[in-house]
Amino acid sequence: MLHPPPKYLAGSLLLFLASFCLCLQAQEKPNILIVATGGTIAGASISSVRSPAYQAAVVPVDRIIAAVPDIGKVANVTGEQIFQVPSESFNDERLVKLGKRLAELLRQRDVDGIVVTHGVDTIEETAYFLNLTLKSRKPVVLVGAMRPGTALSSDGALNLYEAVLVASSKEAAGKGTLVVMNNEIHSGRDVTMNDAVKTNTLRSPYGPLGLVVEGKVMFYRQPTRPHTVASEFDIDKLSTLPRVDIVYNYGNVSPVAYEALANAGAKAIIHNGTGNGSVAEQIIPVLQEIRSKGVHVVRASRTGNGVVIRDGEQPDDRFDWLVTGDQNPQKARILMALALTKTSDRQTLQDILWKY
């Protein structure tokens, strides 16, 4: 009987052990799925120095992942392209479709976390919607970029890498939907866009939840408002959202927009008022008339910060109007649309606006 030489056996054993170790390393890394929706992070331009002049949502997810090879050291990363749109085109139908797909993916045992690439223009609205409707403690991280990948000092690659780091972090679990950009980790509830061109455009009124520093994820505070598993809203029970619109206020504001939106079928109108949700004298009777027809009126502030005080600028109780908490108008629209899937009772709606 012939036996293989000892050197052959030793070489085979070493090869087997090396393969076994590689398999173990792959199993130890979390499985992160990148779901792509488009936006600037998937954009390209003909000039590397004119970053605002570009076309958004043209680079597919596989090329976005390939441009950041180091993320393979952090996690087992795969990609899925659900949309390829600039985020200003992110309507309610796409919101619901995205949420339902993420909910399906989060139920899979082989998915430990999800990163969603998204345009920055409406990233805060999508993040808030997912924060309120996804029923999972697994990390969901939205990420975008202010400069396309073809621009000098493009921020997309580093933002994506850090988003994968956060989604892979055990500390990110249970904190709701997060947004990662410019080395900062923000709550989907609080984050808002603050500048049209700067890479540090995102801010939260109470500061970020944490930071990513030299590849290390560091959290410093917890979100306390109800979200995800503690929320009364469930993406699996939604098919459509009631129409809620926003009217921006200014000196000499006209009633035309209010009347047109009410006639077009709005179930609620966010009055984006000056100061603490102020209402101009020529608009008060218009809002009273709209409310008498069953359309809810929600006073918000165009300042973007602070709590709108009930029965402060206006007699909300007498007029049967609502006020936001500290949500800006665009976030109030998301919350109001979800609230209207539960009730049309004014007091219950007000409690929801204050609660979340």
N, C-alpha and C positions, 0 to 999 in steps of 0.2 A: 504493500500500500504506500502510495507516494504522499509525502507531507510537504506543505509549503515551507519555504525557508523562513527562519526566524525574522529576518529583516522585512519580509513581505507582511508577516503577521503584525509586526510592530507598526508598520506604516498604515495598514488598514485600521488598526485600533486607534491610531492618532487621528486619522481622517474621520472615523466614526465619532470620536469624542469632540472633535472640533465642530462637526455638524450638529451634534447633540447640544453643545453649548450655545450655538447660534439660535437653535430652536427655542431653548430656554429663555434667551435674551428677548427674542421676539414675543414670547408669551408673557414675559414680565412687563413689557411696555403696554400702555393702554391702547385701545382701539379707538381712534378718533376719526369721525367722518366729517369731511368738509363739504357742506352743501352750498353751492354757488348760486347767487341770484343776479349777479352783474355788478353795476356800479363802477366807480373810478378805479377800484382795485383791479378791475378787469378791463381797464381802459388802455388806449394807446394813442400816441400823437405823432405827427411828422417832425416835430421839433423837440429837442431835449431841454430847451431853455424856456419854452412858452407852455408851462404845464397847464394853465387854464384852457388852452386851445387844444382839445383832444376829443376823441370819441369814446364815450363810456360803453361798457358792457360788450366788448368784442373779443376778449381773451378767454378761452374756455378753461374750465377748472383744472384739467390735467396739466396745462401749461403753467397755470398759477402755482400749482403744487411743485412742478418740476423746477421752477425758478427759485425755490427755497429748499434745497436738498437737505439742509441740516434738520428740518423737522422730522426726518426719518430716524434721527437719533433720539428723539423725544417720544415718538408714538408710532404705532402702525397706522399710517394715514391712507385713507381712500377718499375719492371724490365723487360727488353727484351733482349734476347740473339740473336745477329745477326751473330756473328762469335765466334769461340773459337780457336784463332791462336796466336802465338808469333808475335810481330809486325814486325820482319824482313821479315815475309812472307806477309806483307800488300802490295799487288800489285795494279796496276791501276784499275783492274776490281773490287777489293774489295773497293777501294777508291770511285769509282762511285756508287757502290751499297749502301755503307754506306751513302753517301751524299744524294742520292735519298730517302732513308728511313727516314733520319732525316728531310728532307724537307716535307715529308708527315706528320710526327709527329708534326712538328712545326705549321702546318696549323690547327691542332686540337684545339678547344677551351678549352678542358680539359687538355692541356699541357701548363704549364707556363714556363718551362725551361727543358733543357736536359743535363744530365751528361753522357759522353762517357768514359767508362773504356778502357784503351789502353796501350799496351806495350810502354816503354819509348824509345826504340831504334829508332823508326820512328814516335814518337808522334808529332814531329815538322813538319813533312811533311804532315801528315793528318790534323793537325791544320791549316796549311797554305792553304791547298786545301779547307777546309770547310770555312775558313775565306774569301776566294775569291768567293765561289760559292753558299753559302746558302743565300736565300733572306728573311731574317727574322731579326727583332730586338730582338727577345726573346733570353735569354742567352743560349749559348751552351758552355759547359765547358768540356774539356778533362782532364782526371786524370790518373795517373799511379803510380807505386811504384818501388823502387829499390830493395826491399827485399820482398820475398813471405810472406804470412800470417803466415807460420809456423816458421819463423825466429825470433830470439830474437830481440827486438826493431824493429819489422816490421813497416814500414811507411805507408802501404796501408790503414789501417782503418782510421787513422787521415786524410790522404790525401782525402779519399772519403767523409768523414764528411765535410771537409772544401770545397770540390768541390760542395756539395749540398748546403752549406751555400751561396756560391757565385752564384750558379744558381738560388737560391731563392731570391737573392738581387735585388731590383729594380734598384740599381745603376749599375748593370752589364748589363742591357738592352742597346742595341745599341753600345756596345763596340766591336762587332765582336766576333769571336771564341776565347775563353780564355783557358789557361792551368793552372791548379792549382796543385802545389806540394810544400812540404817543407815550408808551410805557405806563399807562394808567389803566386801572380796572374800575369801571363804573357800574352802578346798578342800573338795570334797564328802566327802573321807575324814575330815577332822578336825572339821568344824563340828557343833555340837550346840546345842539350845535350852536356855537357862539361866535363864529367868524367865517366869512365866506371863502377865505383862501389859506389861512394859517394851518399848519399841521397840528397845532394844539387847540383845534377848534372845539373839541368836546369839553364840557364842564358839568359839574353837578353842584347844586346850590349848597350842599353840605359836604362837599369834597368827595374824592374818589373813595371806593372801598379799600383799594390797595394799589400796589405798584408792582411792576416787573423790573427788577434791577439786576443787570448782568446775568440774565437767565434764571433768576430766582424769583418765585412768586411770593409776594408778601402781602397778607391782608391785615388791615388795621381796624376795621369796624364791620358790623353786621347790618344788613337791611332789616328794619323792624316792621314795615307795613306788610300786610298779607300778600303772599305771592304763591305761584305754582300750586303745590299740594295743599296750601292753606287758603287758596282762593275759592270763591264760590262759582267761578266761571270755568268751563271745561271745553276745550277745543273739540272734543269728540261729540259734543252735543250741539255744536254750531254748524249751520250750513250757509247762512247769510248774516249780514249785519244790517240793522236799521240805518237809514240814512241820517247822518248828523253832519251839519255844515257849520262853517265859521264865517263870521262877518267882521272884518277889521275896521276899527273906528279911528277917526281923525277929525280935525276941525272941519266943519261944514259937511259932515257925513250925511249921506242920502239914505232914505228908507227903501230905495229901489231894490237893493240886494236882499234885504229881509223878506220883502214881499215876494220877490221872484223865487227864492229858495223855499219859502213856505208853500207857494203854489206848485212848486216842482215836486213836492212830496216829502220834504224834510220832516222827520219826527222830532227833531230838536235842533236848535240853533245856538251855537256858542257865540255869545256877544263878546267880542274881543275888545273890551273897553279900555279907555285911557285910565291912568291911575289905578284906583281900587275897583276897577270894573264900572267906571262911571257911565251914565247913559245921558246923551244929549237930550235937551228938551223936546226936539222935534222927533226923537226916536221913541220916547216913552209911550205915546199912544199907539205907535206901530207895534211895539212889543206886546202891549196889552191886547191888541186885536189878534195878533198871532197866537197868543196863549189862549184866548177865548175859543180858538178853532182847534185846540188840542195839541198844538206844537209847544214843546217845552222850551223855555228860555233859560239859558245858563250864563250867568255873568262871570267873565274871566278878565284877566288883566293883560294888556299888551306889553307891560313891562317885563313879563317873563319870570318874575320873582314875587314871592310873598303870598300870604293867604288873603283871599277876597272875603271881606267881612260881611256876613249875612245881616240884612237890615241896617247896613251902614250907609252906603251911597244911595241906596234905594229901599223902599219898603217892600222887601221881597216877600214877606209873609202875606201882605195885602194883595200883591200882584200875582202871587202863586208862582214866583220865579225861583230859580236855583242859583247857587254859587259854587264855584270850584273850591277845592282846598288850596293847596299850593301848586296844583298842576298848571302848566302853561296851556294855552288854548288847544294846541295840537294833541297834547296828551289827554286833555279833558274830552276831546272828541272821541278818542279811543275808548276811554272809560265810560262815557255816556252811552255810546253805541252798545257796549257790552251790558251795561245796566238795563237798557231798554229791552234786552232779550229776557230779562227776569221780571220786570214790573213796569208799570206806568204811573204808579202811585208817587206823588211828589215827595212825601216825607221819606219814603224808602229810598228813592233816588238820591235825595240829599244825604241820607246816611251813607250811601255807597260812595258818593263823591268825597265825603269826609274820611271814610274808612281807609280807602286805598291810596 
